[in-house]
Amino acid sequence: MATTRSANIVLAGPRHGIAINGLSAGDGEGLAPFLFQLISQWPILPPQVGTEDEPMDAITVRRQAGHWQIESPHMALDDYDLEDGYTVANALIGALIAAYVAQGDGLTSIHAGAAAFGDGLVLLLGDNESGKSTFATVLAARGIKFFSDDRLILDFSKSVPMGSSLAIAAKLRLPLPAEANAAYRDFVAENSILTWPEMAVLQLEAEQAAAFGESLPIRALVHLQRDPDATMPELTEMRSPDMVRLLLEQLFAPHLTQQGELSACVRLAQGAEIWQLRYASAFQAADTVMSRFSAPAAP
């Protein structure tokens, strides 16, 4: 049975390296090129060996019988079609994030977009059809620093919860919405590094996006509710229990108990402004968000 050649690539974690066994940076067979385009800033470390005090996390990648297989100690993963290297790369990034957050008791990840307003982050929460990627990139095209469109690291070990970027490339569904203006279309075209008929992957310039590991305190949480019947964007305050329930669906922390996850969500909801945004067009609603959060946060 054929397998990929085995070679360790070690990526930086908060405390020690995360090894990927069975993948090399020079692999041109479909997976490595996608992976390193999606996480181009994630630091690569020299080959390492774990110690008894600091055992190195290891993720194993195998190609067997026409499928990629990913084995992770922190995340259950299935086999993926060999021909779809991009999908496998995304799954591998999920395993990397799980290993990353498992290295710190105060770390979790969250399924959210994030943009920097002043000295704090506004998190964009919602399901897979809520428009997080479009919203985050519309804000980026207007000069608001991009932190995430999908996956963000949260650090609860500080006095206030912090959000950290992994500098993962943004993803957009194609075709772009009909209401997208020429400036946004140019922004997408200029920053696209991978394109398919149904999707584009964007790598933003240094001045447009946070660097790997760049952190800011969480300022606000915004639940995106896309509604084609909304005539004007409506930004209204949310109740804390409703936001906690939403956060529990989006938080990922395989090393935490259910009580630990609940405590993290309560702390996050109680320490930030919490809002619900009902909108039809991200291009119109971005004005509402910028108007609300471009002013300095209240003391």
C-alpha positions as CSV (number, residue, x, y, z in Angstrom):
1,M,0.0,0.0,0.0
2,A,1.6,3.3,-1.1
3,T,2.1,6.0,1.5
4,T,3.7,9.5,1.5
5,R,7.3,9.8,2.4
6,S,7.7,10.5,6.1
7,A,9.3,13.7,7.1
8,N,8.7,15.8,10.2
9,I,7.7,19.5,9.9
10,V,7.5,21.2,13.2
11,L,5.3,24.3,13.6
12,A,5.4,26.6,16.6
13,G,3.0,26.1,19.5
14,P,2.6,28.3,22.6
15,R,4.9,26.1,24.6
16,H,6.6,23.7,22.3
17,G,6.5,22.4,18.7
18,I,3.6,20.7,16.9
19,A,5.0,18.0,14.5
20,I,3.4,17.0,11.3
21,N,4.6,13.5,10.4
22,G,4.4,12.3,6.8
23,L,4.4,15.8,5.1
24,S,7.4,17.8,3.8
25,A,7.5,21.4,2.8
26,G,8.7,20.3,-0.6
27,D,5.8,18.0,-1.3
28,G,4.3,18.9,-4.6
29,E,1.6,16.3,-4.6
30,G,-1.4,18.4,-3.6
31,L,-1.5,18.9,0.2
32,A,1.6,20.8,1.3
33,P,1.3,23.6,-1.3
34,F,-2.2,24.4,-0.1
35,L,-1.3,24.1,3.6
36,F,1.6,26.6,3.4
37,Q,-0.4,29.1,1.3
38,L,-3.2,29.0,3.9
39,I,-0.8,29.4,6.9
40,S,2.1,31.2,5.3
41,Q,3.1,33.0,8.6
42,W,2.9,30.1,11.0
43,P,6.6,29.7,12.1
44,I,8.4,26.5,11.1
45,L,10.8,25.3,13.7
46,P,13.9,23.1,13.3
47,P,13.2,19.4,13.8
48,Q,12.7,18.6,17.5
49,V,12.3,15.7,19.9
50,G,9.9,16.0,22.8
51,T,11.1,15.5,26.3
52,E,9.4,13.9,29.3
53,D,8.5,17.3,30.7
54,E,7.5,18.8,27.3
55,P,6.2,16.0,25.1
56,M,5.8,17.4,21.5
57,D,2.4,17.1,19.9
58,A,2.4,15.1,16.7
59,I,-0.1,14.9,13.9
60,T,0.3,12.2,11.3
61,V,-0.6,12.5,7.7
62,R,-0.8,9.4,5.4
63,R,-1.9,8.9,1.9
64,Q,-3.4,5.5,1.4
65,A,-5.5,3.9,-1.3
66,G,-6.4,7.2,-2.8
67,H,-7.2,9.0,0.4
68,W,-5.5,11.3,2.9
69,Q,-5.7,10.1,6.5
70,I,-5.0,12.5,9.4
71,E,-4.4,11.3,12.9
72,S,-4.5,13.8,15.7
73,P,-4.3,13.3,19.5
74,H,-6.7,16.2,20.0
75,M,-9.2,16.0,17.3
76,A,-11.1,13.1,15.5
77,L,-10.7,13.3,11.7
78,D,-12.0,11.3,8.8
79,D,-10.3,10.3,5.5
80,Y,-10.4,12.8,2.7
81,D,-10.3,12.5,-1.1
82,L,-6.8,12.6,-2.4
83,E,-7.7,14.9,-5.3
84,D,-9.0,17.6,-2.9
85,G,-5.8,18.8,-1.3
86,Y,-7.4,22.1,-0.2
87,T,-10.1,20.4,1.9
88,V,-7.4,18.2,3.5
89,A,-5.3,21.2,4.2
90,N,-8.2,22.9,6.0
91,A,-8.8,19.7,8.1
92,L,-5.1,19.7,8.9
93,I,-5.3,23.3,10.1
94,G,-8.2,22.3,12.4
95,A,-5.9,19.6,13.9
96,L,-3.1,22.1,14.3
97,I,-5.4,24.6,16.1
98,A,-6.6,21.8,18.4
99,A,-3.0,20.9,19.3
100,Y,-2.2,24.6,19.7
101,V,-4.9,25.4,22.2
102,A,-4.2,22.1,24.1
103,Q,-0.8,23.5,25.1
104,G,-2.3,26.2,27.3
105,D,-5.0,25.9,30.0
106,G,-6.3,29.3,29.2
107,L,-6.4,28.9,25.5
108,T,-9.4,28.0,23.3
109,S,-10.4,28.7,19.7
110,I,-13.6,30.1,18.4
111,H,-15.4,30.0,15.1
112,A,-15.6,33.7,14.4
113,G,-14.5,36.5,12.2
114,A,-12.6,39.3,14.0
115,A,-11.6,42.9,13.1
116,A,-9.6,45.4,15.1
117,F,-11.3,48.7,16.1
118,G,-8.8,50.9,17.9
119,D,-7.2,48.9,20.7
120,G,-9.8,46.1,20.8
121,L,-11.4,43.3,18.7
122,V,-14.9,43.0,17.5
123,L,-15.8,39.3,17.0
124,L,-18.3,38.4,14.2
125,L,-20.3,35.3,15.2
126,G,-22.7,33.2,13.3
127,D,-23.3,30.0,11.4
128,N,-21.6,29.0,8.2
129,E,-24.1,31.0,6.1
130,S,-24.1,34.2,8.2
131,G,-21.5,36.0,6.1
132,K,-18.5,36.2,8.5
133,S,-15.9,36.0,5.7
134,T,-17.6,38.6,3.5
135,F,-18.1,40.9,6.5
136,A,-14.5,40.7,7.7
137,T,-13.1,41.3,4.2
138,V,-15.5,44.2,3.5
139,L,-14.2,45.8,6.7
140,A,-10.6,45.0,5.6
141,A,-11.2,46.6,2.2
142,R,-12.3,49.8,4.1
143,G,-9.1,49.9,6.2
144,I,-10.2,47.9,9.3
145,K,-7.4,45.5,10.3
146,F,-8.4,41.9,9.6
147,F,-7.8,39.3,12.3
148,S,-9.9,36.3,11.3
149,D,-12.8,35.3,9.1
150,D,-13.3,31.8,10.6
151,R,-10.9,30.7,13.4
152,L,-9.4,32.8,16.2
153,I,-7.4,31.9,19.3
154,L,-8.8,33.1,22.6
155,D,-6.5,33.5,25.7
156,F,-8.3,33.6,29.0
157,S,-5.1,33.6,31.1
158,K,-4.9,37.4,31.0
159,S,-6.8,39.9,33.1
160,V,-9.1,40.4,30.1
161,P,-9.8,37.8,27.4
162,M,-7.5,38.3,24.4
163,G,-7.9,37.3,20.8
164,S,-4.9,36.2,18.8
165,S,-4.5,35.9,15.0
166,L,-3.0,32.8,13.3
167,A,-2.8,34.8,10.1
168,I,-4.9,32.1,8.2
169,A,-5.8,33.1,4.7
170,A,-9.4,34.4,4.3
171,K,-11.9,32.5,2.2
172,L,-14.8,33.9,0.1
173,R,-17.6,32.2,-1.7
174,L,-17.9,33.1,-5.4
175,P,-19.5,34.7,-7.3
176,L,-19.3,37.8,-5.1
177,P,-22.7,39.3,-4.1
178,A,-24.3,41.4,-6.8
179,E,-24.2,44.5,-4.6
180,A,-20.3,44.3,-4.2
181,N,-18.9,47.6,-5.5
182,A,-15.9,48.0,-7.8
183,A,-13.5,48.8,-4.9
184,Y,-14.3,45.6,-3.1
185,R,-14.1,43.5,-6.3
186,D,-10.7,45.0,-7.0
187,F,-9.6,44.3,-3.4
188,V,-10.6,40.6,-3.8
189,A,-8.9,40.3,-7.2
190,E,-5.7,41.9,-5.9
191,N,-5.4,39.7,-2.9
192,S,-6.6,36.3,-4.2
193,I,-3.9,33.6,-4.2
194,L,-6.2,30.7,-5.0
195,T,-9.4,30.7,-7.0
196,W,-12.0,28.2,-8.0
197,P,-15.4,28.9,-9.7
198,E,-17.1,28.6,-6.3
199,M,-14.4,30.1,-4.0
200,A,-11.4,32.4,-3.6
201,V,-8.7,32.4,-1.0
202,L,-7.2,35.7,0.0
203,Q,-3.8,36.6,1.5
204,L,-3.9,40.1,2.7
205,E,-1.0,42.5,2.9
206,A,0.8,43.2,6.2
207,E,-0.9,46.6,6.7
208,Q,-4.3,45.0,6.1
209,A,-4.2,42.1,8.4
210,A,-2.8,41.0,11.8
211,A,0.5,39.1,11.9
212,F,0.7,35.6,13.4
213,G,0.3,35.9,17.2
214,E,-0.8,39.5,17.2
215,S,-3.3,39.9,20.1
216,L,-5.8,42.5,21.2
217,P,-8.5,42.4,24.0
218,I,-12.0,41.4,23.1
219,R,-14.1,44.6,22.9
220,A,-17.4,43.4,21.5
221,L,-19.3,40.4,20.2
222,V,-21.7,40.7,17.3
223,H,-24.1,38.0,16.3
224,L,-24.6,38.2,12.5
225,Q,-28.1,37.4,11.4
226,R,-28.4,37.7,7.6
227,D,-32.0,38.3,6.6
228,P,-32.8,39.1,2.9
229,D,-36.0,40.9,4.2
230,A,-34.1,43.4,6.3
231,T,-34.5,46.8,4.6
232,M,-31.9,48.5,6.9
233,P,-29.2,47.0,9.2
234,E,-30.4,46.8,12.8
235,L,-27.8,46.7,15.6
236,T,-29.4,45.9,18.9
237,E,-28.1,44.8,22.3
238,M,-28.3,41.1,23.2
239,R,-29.0,39.5,26.5
240,S,-26.0,37.8,28.1
241,P,-27.6,34.3,28.4
242,D,-28.5,34.3,24.7
243,M,-24.9,35.2,23.8
244,V,-23.5,32.5,26.2
245,R,-25.6,29.9,24.4
246,L,-24.3,31.1,21.0
247,L,-20.7,31.1,22.3
248,L,-21.0,27.5,23.5
249,E,-21.8,26.5,19.9
250,Q,-18.8,28.3,18.5
251,L,-16.1,27.7,21.1
252,F,-13.6,24.8,20.6
253,A,-11.5,23.6,23.5
254,P,-10.9,19.8,23.5
255,H,-8.9,20.0,26.8
256,L,-11.7,21.8,28.8
257,T,-14.6,20.2,30.6
258,Q,-18.1,21.4,29.9
259,Q,-18.0,23.5,33.0
260,G,-14.7,25.0,31.8
261,E,-16.2,25.9,28.5
262,L,-19.3,27.4,30.1
263,S,-17.1,29.5,32.4
264,A,-15.1,30.8,29.5
265,C,-18.2,31.7,27.6
266,V,-19.7,33.5,30.6
267,R,-16.5,35.5,31.1
268,L,-16.4,36.4,27.5
269,A,-20.0,37.6,27.3
270,Q,-19.7,39.5,30.6
271,G,-16.5,41.3,29.7
272,A,-17.5,42.7,26.3
273,E,-20.3,44.6,24.5
274,I,-22.8,42.1,23.1
275,W,-24.9,42.9,20.0
276,Q,-27.1,41.3,17.4
277,L,-26.9,42.6,13.8
278,R,-29.8,41.9,11.5
279,Y,-28.8,42.7,7.9
280,A,-29.3,41.9,4.3
281,S,-26.1,43.3,2.8
282,A,-22.6,43.3,4.4
283,F,-21.7,46.3,2.3
284,Q,-24.5,48.3,3.8
285,A,-24.2,46.9,7.3
286,A,-20.4,47.5,7.4
287,D,-21.2,51.2,7.7
288,T,-23.4,50.5,10.7
289,V,-20.6,48.5,12.4
290,M,-17.9,51.1,11.6
291,S,-20.1,53.9,12.9
292,R,-20.7,52.0,16.2
293,F,-17.1,50.8,16.9
294,S,-14.8,53.3,15.2
295,A,-15.1,55.6,18.3
296,P,-12.9,54.6,21.3
297,A,-14.4,52.0,23.6
298,A,-16.3,53.3,26.7
299,P,-14.2,53.1,29.9
